[in-house]
Amino acid sequence: MATSTTEALSPKTEQHRGGNLGWLRASVLGANDGIVSTAALLMGVAATSADAKALLLTGVAGLVSGAMSMAAGEYVSVSSQADTERAETALEKHELATDLVGERRELAAIYVKRGLTPELAEQVALQLMEKDALDAHLRDEMGLTDAAVARPIAAALASAASFSVGALVPLLCAALVPRAATLWVVSLASLAALAVAGALAARAGGARVWVSIARVTFWGGLAMGFTTGVGALFGVATG
């Protein structure tokens, strides 16, 4: 039975995770940083003779300062990326306005390098530029797409929020458990939270779950253990 033209041209639908990598990286980084830095800070102070009130104030200060630092750092970084994207877009608009033929040849050359014949590459470049010349060049010449465009405010808010969520795990433990049990409860709860975050990141990104869990818990545990050792070594009463 012959296949209809509509069926032949119907695209195959596939689910890929590549579009999730940007937000996944930022979310996992923020949450892990919130868990590790706040837990390490609390455990370092808990290893001294600090009382429960000083410990809790330390945790709150760490959460606020950490969230603001993450937001500011992400905003500055992504803003720089956005500035570069705007400059590249302006340059491409100027080149399209002053040398349309040269830009078409440049786009065709890109397709030739990707495996098309020169004749087909020229046809593809011509048709894409007739539809949206700027979009074709931004996407295929510079790799700029709507999904990957820099959004500084969104990135800053997402980083601050994910850091805060992660930091709440050790902070709530320190606030709810007796002072004598703080070190053990904060360390175990934080390692468990890191394992969950690592597993979720691996599942979302299609990676191996146990490898991700081992990686985040090892380095998180190392950071917390080192800070606890420093607190025990140089601990001084705060009261």
KOLMARTI-104317 format. One line per 4 residues: number of its first residue (from 1); for each residue x, y, z of N, C-alpha, C. Coordinates in steps of 0.1 Angstrom, whole numbers. Each point is the difference from the previous one (the first is absolute). Layout:
! residues N
NUM> X Y Z X Y Z X Y Z; ...
This chain:
! residues 239
1> 9 -12 0 -9 12 0 9 12 0; -3 10 -9 8 12 -1 -1 9 12; 10 6 4 0 10 11 -4 13 -5; -9 7 6 -4 13 -4 11 10 2
5> -1 11 -8 10 11 2 0 6 14; -12 1 6 -1 6 13 7 -9 10; -2 -14 -1 6 -9 9 15 0 -2; 4 1 -12 15 0 -3 7 12 6
9> -7 11 0 6 12 5 -2 3 15; -8 -9 6 -3 2 14 13 -3 8; 4 10 9 13 -2 7 -2 -10 11; 11 -7 3 0 -10 12 2 8 12
13> -9 -3 10 0 7 13 9 -7 10; 10 7 5 9 -5 10 2 9 11; 2 -5 12 2 8 12 15 0 3; 6 12 0 14 1 3 2 9 13
17> 10 -2 7 2 7 12 9 12 -1; 6 2 -12 9 11 -2 -5 14 4; -13 2 -3 -6 13 4 -1 3 15; 1 -11 8 -1 1 14 13 3 7
21> 11 -1 -7 13 0 6 3 13 7; -4 11 -6 3 14 6 -7 1 13; -13 -2 1 -6 2 13 3 -11 9; 3 -12 -5 4 -11 9 13 3 7
25> 10 5 -8 13 4 6 -1 10 11; -8 11 -3 -1 11 9 -8 -5 13; -10 -8 -2 -8 -4 12 8 -9 9; 7 -10 -7 8 -10 8 11 7 7
29> 7 9 -7 11 8 6 -5 8 12; -11 7 -2 -5 8 11 -4 -8 12; -8 -11 -2 -4 -8 11 11 -7 7; 10 -5 -7 11 -7 6 9 10 8
33> 2 12 -6 7 10 7 -7 4 13; -13 2 -1 -8 3 12 2 -10 11; -1 -13 -4 1 -11 10 14 0 6; 10 -1 -9 14 -2 5 5 12 8
37> -2 12 -6 6 12 7 -7 3 13; -13 -2 1 -7 3 12 3 -11 11; 0 -13 -5 3 -11 9 14 1 6; 10 3 -9 13 1 4 2 12 10
41> -6 11 -3 0 11 9 -5 -3 14; -12 -7 0 -6 -4 13 8 -10 7; 6 -9 -7 8 -11 7 13 6 5; 6 9 -8 12 7 5 -2 7 13
45> -12 7 1 -3 8 12 -4 -10 11; -8 -10 -4 -4 -10 10 11 -7 7; 11 -1 -7 12 -7 6 7 8 10; -4 13 1 5 9 11 -9 -1 11
49> 2 9 10 -9 0 11 -12 11 -1; -3 3 -13 -11 9 -2 -13 -5 4; -9 8 6 -13 -4 4 -10 -1 -11; -12 -5 3 -10 -3 -11 -4 13 -7
53> -1 11 8 -4 13 -6 10 5 -10; 13 -1 4 11 5 -9 0 -9 -13; -2 -13 2 0 -9 -11 -11 3 -10; -12 3 5 -11 2 -9 2 14 -7
57> 5 10 7 2 13 -7 11 -2 -11; 10 -8 3 10 -3 -10 -6 -6 -12; -9 -10 2 -7 -7 -12 -8 10 -8; -8 8 7 -8 10 -7 8 10 -8
61> 11 5 6 9 9 -7 6 -7 -12; 4 -13 2 5 -7 -12 -9 -2 -11; -13 -2 3 -10 -2 -10 -2 13 -8; -2 11 8 -3 13 -7 12 4 -8
65> 12 0 6 12 5 -8 3 -9 -12; -2 -13 2 3 -10 -11 -10 2 -11; -13 2 3 -10 2 -11 3 13 -7; 3 11 7 3 12 -7 13 -1 -8
69> 9 -7 5 13 -1 -8 -3 -8 -12; -8 -11 1 -3 -8 -12 -7 8 -10; -10 8 4 -8 8 -9 8 11 -6; 9 7 7 8 10 -5 10 -5 -10
73> 6 -12 3 10 -6 -9 -6 -4 -13; -12 -7 2 -6 -5 -13 -5 12 -8; -5 11 6 -5 11 -8 11 7 -7; 12 2 6 11 6 -6 5 -9 -12
77> 1 -13 3 5 -9 -10 -9 -1 -12; -13 -1 2 -9 -2 -11 -2 14 -7; 1 11 7 -1 13 -6 12 2 -10; 12 -5 4 11 1 -9 -3 -8 -13
81> -6 -12 2 -3 -8 -12 -11 7 -8; -10 7 6 -10 7 -7 6 11 -8; 10 7 6 6 12 -7 7 -5 -13; 7 -12 2 7 -5 -12 -10 -4 -11
85> -11 -6 4 -10 -5 -10 -6 12 -7; -3 11 7 -5 12 -6 10 6 -10; 13 0 4 10 6 -9 1 -9 -12; 0 -13 1 1 -9 -11 -12 2 -9
89> -12 1 6 -12 2 -8 0 13 -9; 5 11 7 1 13 -7 10 -1 -12; 11 -7 3 10 -2 -11 -5 -8 -11; -8 -10 3 -6 -9 -11 -10 8 -8
93> -8 8 7 -9 9 -8 7 9 -9; 11 6 4 7 9 -8 6 -8 -12; 5 -11 2 6 -8 -11 -10 -5 -10; -12 -3 5 -11 -4 -9 -5 12 -9
97> 1 12 6 -5 12 -7 10 5 -10; 13 -4 2 11 6 -9 6 -11 -9; -2 -13 3 6 -10 -9 -9 -13 1; -11 1 -6 -10 -11 0 5 -12 -7
101> 7 2 -11 5 -11 -8 11 -7 7; 9 8 6 11 -6 8 -5 -8 12; -10 5 6 -6 -7 12 -7 -13 -5; -6 0 -11 -6 -13 -5 11 -10 -3
105> 11 4 -6 11 -9 -3 6 -5 13; 1 9 10 5 -5 13 -9 -10 6; -13 1 -1 -9 -9 6 1 -13 -8; 1 0 -13 1 -12 -8 12 -7 3
109> 11 7 3 13 -7 3 -1 -8 13; -8 6 9 -3 -7 13 -7 -14 -3; -9 0 -9 -8 -12 -3 9 -10 -7; 9 5 -9 9 -9 -7 9 -7 10
113> 5 7 11 8 -6 10 -7 -11 8; -14 2 0 -8 -10 7 -4 -12 -8; 4 1 -13 -2 -12 -8 -9 1 -12; -5 12 -3 -9 2 -12 9 3 -12
117> -5 -3 -12 7 3 -12 -1 16 -2; 10 6 -7 -1 14 -2 -13 5 -6; -5 -8 -9 -13 5 -7 -11 -1 10; -1 -10 8 -11 -1 10 2 10 11
121> 12 2 4 3 10 11 -4 14 -5; 2 3 -12 -4 13 -6 -15 1 0; -7 -10 -4 -15 0 0 -5 2 14; 5 -8 10 -4 1 14 2 14 5
125> 12 6 -2 3 13 5 -9 10 -6; -3 -1 -13 -9 10 -7 -14 -1 6; -5 -12 2 -14 -1 5 -1 4 14; 10 -3 9 -1 4 14 1 15 1
129> 9 6 -8 2 15 1 -13 7 -6; -7 -6 -9 -12 6 -5 -11 0 11; 0 -10 8 -9 0 11 4 9 12; 12 -1 5 5 8 11 15 0 0
133> 6 9 -7 15 0 -2 7 1 13; -5 9 9 7 3 12 -1 -13 9; -11 -6 1 -2 -12 8 9 -11 -4; 1 -2 -14 8 -10 -5 15 1 3
137> 5 13 0 14 2 3 2 -1 15; -9 6 8 2 -1 14 1 -15 5; -9 -8 -6 -1 -14 4 11 -8 -5; 3 1 -13 10 -10 -6 14 6 0
141> 2 13 0 13 5 0 5 2 14; -9 4 10 5 4 13 -6 -9 11; -10 -9 -4 -6 -9 10 -9 7 10; -6 11 -4 -9 7 9 -15 -3 -4
145> -7 -6 10 -14 -3 -2 -8 6 11; -14 0 -2 -9 5 10 2 -7 13; 2 -13 0 1 -9 12 12 3 8; 11 5 -8 13 2 7 3 14 3
149> -9 9 -3 2 15 2 2 3 14; 9 9 3 4 3 14 -12 9 6; -4 -4 12 -10 7 8 5 2 14; 7 12 2 7 2 13 -9 0 12
153> -12 6 0 -9 1 11 -5 -14 4; -4 -7 -10 -5 -14 2 10 -9 6; 13 2 -5 11 -8 5 3 3 14; 0 13 4 3 4 13 -11 -5 10
157> -13 2 -4 -10 -5 9 0 -15 2; 3 -7 -11 0 -15 1 12 -4 9; 11 6 -1 12 -4 8 -3 3 15; -6 12 3 -2 3 14 -11 -9 6
161> -10 -3 -8 -11 -9 5 6 -14 2; 7 -6 -9 6 -13 2 10 -1 11; 8 10 2 9 1 11 -8 0 13; -10 8 1 -8 1 12 -7 -13 4
165> -5 -7 -10 -7 -13 2 10 -10 6; 12 0 -6 10 -9 5 5 3 14; 2 13 2 5 4 13 -10 -2 12; -13 -1 -4 -10 -2 11 1 -14 6
169> 5 -10 -7 2 -13 6 9 0 12; 12 4 -1 8 0 13 -4 11 10; -6 11 -5 -4 10 9 -12 -5 9; -10 -6 -6 -11 -5 8 5 -11 9
173> 9 -8 -4 5 -11 9 7 7 13; 8 10 -3 6 7 11 -10 7 9; -11 5 -5 -10 7 8 -9 -10 8; -2 -12 -5 -9 -9 6 6 -11 9
177> 12 -3 -1 6 -11 8 8 6 12; 2 -8 10 8 5 12 14 4 -4; 6 9 7 13 5 -4 10 -11 0; -1 -10 9 10 -10 1 0 -9 -13
181> -12 -1 -6 -1 -9 -12 2 7 -13; 3 13 0 0 8 -12 10 -5 -10; 12 -4 4 10 -4 -10 -5 -13 -8; -4 -10 7 -4 -12 -6 -13 2 -9
185> -10 7 6 -12 1 -8 2 9 -12; 7 11 1 2 9 -12 8 -8 -10; 11 -7 4 8 -7 -10 -8 -11 -7; -7 -8 7 -8 -11 -6 -11 5 -9
189> -7 10 5 -11 6 -8 5 7 -13; 11 6 1 6 7 -11 5 -10 -11; 6 -10 5 5 -11 -9 -12 -6 -7; -11 -3 7 -12 -5 -6 -6 9 -10
193> 0 13 3 -5 10 -9 8 1 -13; 14 -1 2 9 0 -12 -3 -12 -8; -2 -12 6 -3 -12 -8 -12 2 -8; -11 5 6 -12 2 -7 1 10 -12
197> 8 11 3 2 10 -11 8 -7 -11; 10 -7 3 8 -7 -10 -8 -10 -8; -9 -7 7 -8 -10 -7 -10 7 -10; -6 11 5 -10 7 -8 7 6 -13
201> 12 6 3 8 5 -12 4 -10 -10; 4 -12 5 3 -11 -9 -12 -5 -8; -11 -1 7 -12 -5 -7 -5 11 -11; 1 12 4 -4 11 -10 9 1 -11
205> 13 -3 2 10 2 -11 3 -13 -7; -6 -12 5 2 -12 -7 14 -7 4; 6 5 11 13 -6 4 -2 -11 10; 11 -7 4 0 -11 9 -3 6 14
209> -10 -5 7 -5 5 12 11 -2 11; 5 -12 1 10 -3 11 13 7 -1; 4 3 -12 12 8 -2 -2 14 4; -12 6 -3 -3 13 4 -1 1 15
213> -6 -9 6 -2 0 15 14 -1 7; 8 -10 -5 14 -1 6 8 12 -1; -1 7 -12 8 12 -2 -4 11 9; -13 3 1 -4 12 8 1 -3 15
217> -2 -12 5 1 -3 14 15 -1 4; 8 -5 -8 14 0 3 6 14 2; -2 9 -10 6 13 1 -8 8 11; -12 -2 1 -8 7 11 5 -4 14
221> 1 -13 1 5 -5 13 14 4 3; 9 1 -10 13 5 2 1 14 5; -9 9 -7 0 14 4 -5 1 15; -11 -7 3 -5 1 14 10 -5 10
225> 6 -11 -3 10 -6 9 12 9 2; 5 6 -11 11 9 2 -4 12 8; -11 6 -2 -5 12 8 -2 -4 14; -5 -11 3 -2 -5 14 13 -1 7
229> 10 -5 -8 13 -2 6 7 14 4; -2 9 -9 5 14 2 -7 6 12; -13 -2 1 -7 5 12 4 -6 13; 3 -13 0 4 -7 12 14 4 4
233> 9 3 -11 13 3 3 2 15 5; -8 9 -5 1 14 4 -12 5 7; -8 -9 5 -12 4 7 2 8 12; -8 11 1 0 9 11 -14 3 4
237> -3 1 13 -13 3 5 -4 13 -5; -13 1 -4 -5 13 -5 -7 8 10; -4 -7 11 -8 7 10 8 7 10
